[in-house]
């Protein structure tokens, strides 16, 4: 979703896929806001027995897992800005 939004924004190819990516991104942001900026999977992991509630450390390096919100948040912001600029200039 994030990759698709960035790719289509950079390439200037705004399609239905772009709009689906935007909608899914906004839904994801709404879920995070509702959960006080905590991933719902963290709560689920803790309920299932995880001591620290981390789910990203399974497949990401530790540094990336610790900074996931900052990294993906910046990528979302860049993607939205590129998308908005493409919409307004085309």
C-alpha positions as CSV (number, residue, x, y, z in Angstrom):
1,X,0.0,0.0,0.0
2,X,2.7,2.5,1.0
3,X,5.0,1.4,-1.8
4,X,2.1,1.7,-4.3
5,X,1.2,5.2,-3.2
6,X,4.8,6.3,-3.4
7,X,5.4,4.7,-6.8
8,X,2.2,6.1,-8.4
9,X,2.8,9.5,-6.9
10,X,6.4,9.7,-8.2
11,X,5.5,8.2,-11.6
12,X,2.5,10.6,-11.9
13,X,0.2,7.7,-12.6
14,X,-2.9,8.3,-10.5
15,X,-5.3,5.4,-10.8
16,X,-7.9,3.6,-8.8
17,X,-5.0,1.8,-7.1
18,X,-3.7,5.2,-5.9
19,X,-7.1,6.0,-4.4
20,X,-7.3,2.6,-2.7
21,X,-3.9,3.1,-1.2
22,X,-5.0,6.6,0.1
23,X,-8.2,5.1,1.6
24,X,-6.3,2.3,3.3
25,X,-3.7,4.7,4.6
26,X,-6.3,6.9,6.1
27,X,-8.1,3.9,7.7
28,X,-4.7,2.8,9.2
29,X,-4.1,6.3,10.6
30,X,-7.6,6.3,12.1
31,X,-7.0,2.9,13.8
32,X,-3.7,4.2,15.2
33,X,-5.3,7.4,16.5
34,X,-8.2,5.4,18.1
35,X,-5.6,3.2,19.9
36,X,-3.6,6.2,21.1
37,X,-0.8,5.7,18.6
38,X,-0.3,2.1,19.6
39,X,-0.5,-0.7,17.1
40,X,-3.5,-3.0,17.8
41,X,-1.1,-6.0,17.2
42,X,0.9,-5.0,20.2
43,X,-2.1,-5.5,22.5
44,X,-2.9,-8.8,20.8
45,X,0.8,-10.0,21.2
46,X,0.7,-9.1,24.9
47,X,-2.6,-10.9,25.3
48,X,-1.1,-14.0,23.7
49,X,1.9,-14.0,26.0
50,X,4.6,-11.7,24.7
51,X,6.6,-10.0,27.4
52,X,7.2,-6.9,25.5
53,X,4.4,-6.7,22.9
54,X,6.7,-6.4,19.9
55,X,5.6,-7.9,16.7
56,X,7.9,-6.1,14.3
57,X,11.1,-7.6,15.7
58,X,10.1,-10.9,14.1
59,X,11.2,-9.9,10.6
60,X,12.8,-6.5,10.9
61,X,16.2,-5.5,12.3
62,X,16.0,-4.2,15.9
63,X,16.8,-0.5,14.9
64,X,14.0,-0.5,12.3
65,X,11.6,-2.2,14.6
66,X,12.3,0.4,17.3
67,X,11.7,3.3,14.9
68,X,8.9,1.8,12.7
69,X,6.4,4.6,13.4
70,X,8.9,7.3,12.6
71,X,10.1,5.6,9.4
72,X,6.7,4.6,8.1
73,X,5.1,7.9,9.2
74,X,7.7,9.9,7.3
75,X,7.1,7.7,4.2
76,X,3.3,8.2,4.5
77,X,3.8,12.0,4.8
78,X,6.1,12.0,1.7
79,X,3.7,9.8,-0.2
80,X,0.7,12.0,0.6
81,X,2.6,15.2,-0.3
82,X,3.8,13.8,-3.7
83,X,0.3,12.5,-4.3
84,X,-1.3,15.8,-3.5
85,X,1.2,17.7,-5.7
86,X,0.5,15.4,-8.6
87,X,-3.3,15.8,-8.2
88,X,-3.0,19.6,-8.1
89,X,-0.6,20.0,-11.0
90,X,-2.0,17.5,-13.4
